[in-house]
Amino acid sequence: MGFLDIFRKKKIQPEAVIDVEKMDMNLEEVDFSKLTPQERNNYVEEQCEIILECNNNVEAAKKEYKTVSAYFSDIQIIEGQPAKIRDRITYLAKCIADLSVDRKMLFTGEKKISGTRYLQMQQEEDTIVDAMKNLKNNELYLQVVKKDMSSLTGEKAALKMESRELLDRQKIIKNITIVSMICFAIIFSVLIFWGEVSQKDYSLQFTMVLFLAALFAAGDILLYQRTVYNTLVVEKKINRAIALHNKVKIKYINVRNLIEYQYEKYGVKSSYELADLYQRYLETKATREKYRQATMELSDNEEELEEILHSLGLYDAKIWLSQVKALCEPKEMVEIRHNYSMRRQGLRKLIEENSERAERSKSSLRKLIADYPGLASEVLQIVEKYDD
């Protein structure tokens, strides 16, 4: 080490990690000669606190030990009963264990329907079957009405198209009549003019043309009248189709509104969905009934079991309702007995360690008084304060 090393800053070595579990738990002696009067007073108070804490721990441990011993004795009382009583206890315990499992499965099973839906179905239970039938019938009737309305719409459109064609035909006939009359007038004019010029007799030709004109006029009139008649017939059909279409449309609106109201009332979109909802309601109702029956049976068995155990004079008969498996399964009872034994062992150790620790503190105080007799009155005053 050089001279300059004296002035160099030494590196602080990190503290080693101490395993508390491996430490020596024995207490070291205190050298009273190196303590100031105030430190001795503090030391006395610390020892008094240790004694008080240890005594409290011992009292609590003894109380717990007494309770655990009582539970342990209860096991011996139960196992020491006659076969008839023991068999009944085992039977009831097995029933309670099985019913608890069944009830838990029923309670934690898949929720088929919400509480609100269940209450609604429960309120409508007397009428829901008829409501489902009516809704199904209304849906089928709505499809029929829609089909009729679609058919009438097509028929009405076809009749209107036919009416327009007949009106167009009337216009064409009128136009043909006018053109024909003009043509016949021209022919008559030509015949008359040509007869005067040529001084020939065209009466035959004139008669033939006149006959043709009369024949054409008669046919044209008949055709026009037939077209007008057909137009009137079609108009009547259109009016009848419109009236029937309106009637069907009213039926459609009424049925649709009724169906939509039922959908809104039950919160569904079809009669199939309503039927599914009702089926889930019935399943939930059955599950609830099973749960209720299981609860009643469980309660009866628990009441009988508690009554039998209470009649045996056990320290705590109720606690066995939470550990019924031990009453019907020997392995479970062995496990509980072992657990009580381990707890009693741990409590005995706790009582022993706290008693020894309190005794060491008392010995330390006696040693302090022996080494410093003049401090006896001060020590006693401090001890009396903690005794209070």
SVG drawing of the C-alpha trace seen along z (x, -y; Angstrom):
<svg xmlns="http://www.w3.org/2000/svg" viewBox="-126 -18 130 69">
<polyline fill="none" stroke="black" stroke-width="0.4" points="0.0,0.0 1.5,-3.3 1.5,-6.6 -1.0,-8.1 -3.4,-5.2 -4.3,-6.8 -6.0,-9.7 -7.8,-7.5 -11.5,-7.0 -12.2,-3.4 -14.9,-1.6 -17.8,-0.6 -18.3,3.1 -22.0,4.2 -23.4,6.0 -23.8,9.7 -27.4,11.0 -28.3,12.6 -30.6,15.5 -32.7,14.8 -33.9,18.4 -30.3,19.6 -29.5,17.0 -28.7,18.0 -31.8,17.0 -30.2,17.2 -30.2,13.9 -26.9,12.3 -26.0,11.1 -26.2,7.3 -23.3,5.6 -25.2,3.4 -22.0,1.6 -21.9,-0.1 -25.4,-1.4 -26.4,-4.9 -29.2,-5.2 -31.6,-6.2 -30.6,-3.2 -31.1,-0.9 -34.6,-2.3 -35.3,-1.7 -33.9,1.8 -36.2,2.5 -39.2,1.2 -38.3,3.3 -38.0,6.5 -41.4,5.7 -43.0,5.3 -41.4,8.6 -42.8,10.3 -46.3,8.7 -46.3,9.7 -45.2,13.3 -47.8,13.7 -50.5,12.5 -49.3,14.9 -49.3,17.7 -52.9,16.9 -54.1,16.7 -52.3,19.9 -53.7,21.7 -57.2,20.6 -56.7,21.7 -55.2,25.0 -58.3,25.6 -60.5,25.0 -58.5,27.3 -58.4,30.0 -62.2,29.7 -62.5,30.2 -60.2,33.1 -62.3,34.6 -65.4,34.1 -63.8,36.4 -63.3,39.1 -66.9,38.7 -68.3,39.0 -66.2,42.1 -67.0,43.7 -70.8,43.7 -72.8,46.9 -73.0,48.2 -76.7,47.2 -76.0,43.5 -72.7,43.6 -74.4,45.0 -77.1,42.3 -74.5,39.6 -72.6,41.0 -75.8,41.2 -76.9,37.7 -73.4,36.3 -73.2,38.1 -76.7,36.7 -75.6,33.2 -72.3,33.5 -74.1,34.7 -76.9,32.2 -74.4,29.4 -72.6,30.4 -75.9,30.8 -77.2,27.5 -73.9,25.8 -74.0,27.3 -77.6,26.0 -76.7,22.6 -73.5,22.2 -74.9,23.8 -75.5,22.0 -78.1,19.3 -80.7,20.1 -82.7,17.0 -82.3,13.6 -84.1,12.8 -86.2,10.1 -87.2,12.5 -88.0,15.2 -90.4,12.9 -92.1,11.8 -92.6,15.4 -93.8,16.2 -96.4,13.4 -97.6,14.6 -97.4,18.3 -101.2,18.8 -101.5,17.2 -98.1,17.7 -99.1,20.9 -102.1,19.3 -100.0,16.3 -97.4,18.4 -100.1,20.1 -101.7,16.8 -98.4,15.3 -97.6,18.3 -101.0,18.2 -100.7,14.4 -97.2,14.9 -98.6,17.5 -101.7,15.3 -99.4,12.4 -97.6,14.4 -100.9,15.3 -102.0,11.7 -98.7,10.5 -99.0,13.1 -102.6,11.9 -101.5,8.3 -98.7,9.0 -101.0,10.9 -103.6,8.0 -100.8,5.5 -99.8,7.4 -103.4,7.8 -104.1,4.1 -101.0,3.1 -102.0,5.5 -105.5,4.0 -104.2,0.4 -101.9,1.4 -104.8,3.0 -106.9,-0.2 -104.1,-2.4 -103.9,-0.1 -107.7,-0.3 -107.6,-4.1 -104.8,-4.1 -106.8,-1.9 -109.8,-4.3 -107.5,-7.1 -106.2,-5.0 -109.7,-4.1 -110.7,-7.7 -107.7,-8.6 -108.3,-5.8 -112.0,-6.9 -111.0,-10.5 -108.4,-9.5 -110.9,-7.0 -113.7,-9.7 -111.2,-12.0 -110.2,-9.4 -113.8,-8.5 -114.7,-12.2 -111.8,-12.6 -112.9,-9.5 -116.5,-10.9 -115.2,-14.2 -113.1,-12.6 -116.0,-10.4 -118.3,-13.4 -115.7,-15.6 -114.7,-12.9 -118.4,-12.1 -119.1,-15.8 -116.0,-16.0 -116.4,-12.8 -120.2,-12.9 -120.2,-9.3 -122.4,-7.6 -120.4,-6.6 -123.4,-5.8 -122.4,-2.2 -118.9,-3.1 -120.3,-5.8 -122.8,-3.3 -120.0,-0.8 -117.8,-3.4 -120.7,-4.5 -121.4,-1.0 -117.8,-0.4 -117.8,-3.7 -121.0,-2.7 -119.6,0.8 -116.3,-0.6 -118.1,-3.2 -120.3,-0.5 -117.3,1.7 -115.4,-1.2 -118.3,-2.2 -118.8,1.4 -115.0,1.7 -115.0,-1.7 -118.0,-0.8 -116.5,2.6 -113.3,0.9 -115.3,-1.6 -117.2,1.2 -114.0,3.2 -112.5,0.0 -115.5,-0.4 -115.2,3.3 -111.5,2.9 -112.2,-0.3 -114.7,1.6 -112.2,4.4 -109.6,1.9 -111.9,0.3 -112.8,3.7 -109.1,4.7 -108.3,1.4 -111.1,1.9 -110.0,5.5 -106.4,4.4 -107.2,1.8 -109.2,4.3 -106.2,6.7 -103.8,3.9 -105.8,3.0 -105.7,6.6 -102.0,6.6 -101.4,3.5 -103.6,4.7 -101.9,8.2 -98.5,6.6 -99.2,4.1 -100.5,6.9 -97.4,9.0 -95.0,6.1 -96.8,5.4 -96.3,9.1 -92.7,8.9 -92.2,5.8 -94.1,7.2 -92.1,10.4 -88.8,8.9 -88.5,11.4 -88.3,11.2 -90.3,14.3 -92.7,16.9 -89.8,19.4 -87.8,17.2 -90.7,16.8 -91.1,20.6 -87.4,20.9 -87.7,18.3 -90.6,20.2 -88.7,23.5 -85.7,21.9 -88.1,20.5 -89.5,24.0 -86.0,25.4 -85.0,22.6 -88.2,23.1 -87.5,26.8 -83.9,26.0 -85.2,23.6 -87.6,26.1 -84.8,28.7 -82.7,26.1 -85.6,25.3 -86.2,29.0 -82.4,29.6 -82.3,26.6 -85.2,27.8 -83.8,31.4 -80.4,30.0 -81.8,27.8 -83.8,30.8 -80.7,33.0 -78.5,30.3 -81.1,29.7 -81.3,33.4 -77.5,33.9 -77.0,30.8 -79.6,32.1 -77.9,35.5 -74.4,34.0 -75.8,31.5 -77.3,34.4 -73.8,36.0 -72.6,33.0 -70.0,31.9 -68.1,28.6 -69.2,27.3 -71.8,29.2 -72.3,26.5 -68.7,26.7 -69.3,30.2 -71.9,28.8 -69.0,27.2 -66.9,30.3 -69.5,33.1 -67.1,35.0 -65.1,35.9 -68.2,37.6 -68.7,39.9 -65.2,40.3 -62.6,41.8 -59.7,40.2 -61.1,36.7 -61.5,37.4 -57.9,38.6 -56.8,35.4 -58.8,33.3 -57.4,35.2 -53.9,34.8 -54.5,31.1 -55.7,30.7 -52.7,32.6 -50.3,30.4 -52.1,27.3 -51.9,28.5 -48.2,29.3 -47.6,25.9 -49.5,24.3 -47.5,26.2 -44.3,25.0 -45.6,21.5 -46.5,21.7 -43.2,23.2 -41.2,20.6 -43.1,17.6 -42.8,18.9 -39.1,19.4 -38.7,15.9 -40.7,14.3 -38.6,16.3 -35.3,15.1 -36.5,11.5 -37.5,12.0 -34.0,13.5 -32.4,10.6 -34.3,8.2 -33.3,10.2 -29.7,10.1 -29.9,6.4 -31.3,5.9 -28.6,8.3 -25.8,6.4 -27.3,3.0 -29.3,3.3 -29.7,-0.5 -31.9,-0.2 -34.4,2.2 -37.0,-0.4 -36.8,-2.0 -37.1,1.5 -40.1,2.3 -41.8,-0.9 -41.5,-0.2 -42.6,3.4 -45.7,2.3 -46.6,-0.1 -46.8,2.9 -48.6,5.0 -51.4,2.5"/>
</svg>
